[in-house]
Amino acid sequence: MAASTSKNTKNNLECKSTSYIDVHDGREDKSIIQQHASKQRQPLKVQGNNDDMPEILMGYDILTNLLNGHSNLWIVPTLRKLTFGNKLHEETQRYINIIQIAASERKRELRHLRQLEPRMTDHYQDEKPNQMADEIVKNVAWKVASNLSNRSDQFNVDFAFVQITSCTLVSSTALAVLKFETNRERIKWLKEVSVQYKLIRDEMRDTMLDYIRRGEK
């Protein structure tokens, strides 16, 4: 990847995330807004109905969980240094900083945006949780955690693959929630988050490809 392209991409990634993308929808269904607002303080029990609220709440809960995980990435370099006494690869450290800072800002913004009408402060509740999905998530989390004890460069490679996937999840989830959202401020925020995390994902992928190409020479 050309140095100038990498520099431009880096500048794009490190821009402040509070400037919303100026995308204007302008078509709000007031009846839907009123319908959602009337339910804002009712406990949610999902029973497979066609209401949009469960889908939106599920999406925002997924985003919140992903952002929480990303915002805690600062602990990875500390644990590695305490365990092995050495620093992470420079690129790995840089991406940890980018992802952790972005997630901390986005998490704070989302906490405020969920308070706006129609409020999204409830949490998704499924009366029949998917145990298979829970086991898959637990297994992936265990493998990621256990990889912290790996001394070799495999840690940097595994870390990059995991973060490329998780950034894709953030971007895709934001777009999915967008299909159900009616609040204009949240619509702008979701579109910006989707673009931001796609940029991070693309730069990490290009860095990995460049690393592979150099190794083949």
Secondary structure as the mmCIF struct_conf table of DSSP 4:
data_model
#
loop_
_struct_conf.conf_type_id
_struct_conf.id
_struct_conf.beg_label_comp_id
_struct_conf.beg_label_asym_id
_struct_conf.beg_label_seq_id
_struct_conf.end_label_comp_id
_struct_conf.end_label_asym_id
_struct_conf.end_label_seq_id
HELX_RH_AL_P HELX_RH_AL_P1 ALA A 3 LEU A 13
TURN_TY1_P TURN_TY1_P1 GLU A 14 GLU A 14
BEND BEND1 CYS A 15 CYS A 15
TURN_TY1_P TURN_TY1_P2 SER A 17 THR A 18
BEND BEND2 SER A 19 SER A 19
HELX_RH_AL_P HELX_RH_AL_P2 LYS A 30 SER A 38
TURN_TY1_P TURN_TY1_P3 LYS A 39 ARG A 41
BEND BEND3 GLN A 42 GLN A 42
HELX_LH_PP_P HELX_LH_PP_P1 PRO A 43 LEU A 44
STRN STRN1 VAL A 46 VAL A 46
BEND BEND4 GLY A 48 GLY A 48
BEND BEND5 ASP A 52 ASP A 52
HELX_RH_AL_P HELX_RH_AL_P3 MET A 53 SER A 71
TURN_TY1_P TURN_TY1_P4 ASN A 72 TRP A 74
HELX_RH_AL_P HELX_RH_AL_P4 ILE A 75 PHE A 84
BEND BEND6 GLY A 85 GLY A 85
HELX_LH_PP_P HELX_LH_PP_P2 LYS A 87 HIS A 89
HELX_RH_AL_P HELX_RH_AL_P5 GLU A 90 LEU A 113
TURN_TY1_P TURN_TY1_P5 ARG A 114 GLN A 115
BEND BEND7 LEU A 116 PRO A 118
HELX_LH_PP_P HELX_LH_PP_P3 ARG A 119 ARG A 119
BEND BEND8 ASP A 122 ASP A 122
STRN STRN2 ASP A 126 ASP A 126
BEND BEND9 GLU A 127 LYS A 128
HELX_RH_AL_P HELX_RH_AL_P6 GLN A 131 SER A 146
HELX_RH_3T_P HELX_RH_3T_P1 ASN A 147 SER A 149
BEND BEND10 SER A 152 SER A 152
TURN_TY1_P TURN_TY1_P6 ASP A 153 ASP A 153
HELX_RH_AL_P HELX_RH_AL_P7 GLN A 154 LEU A 178
TURN_TY1_P TURN_TY1_P7 LYS A 179 PHE A 180
HELX_RH_AL_P HELX_RH_AL_P8 ARG A 184 GLU A 216
#
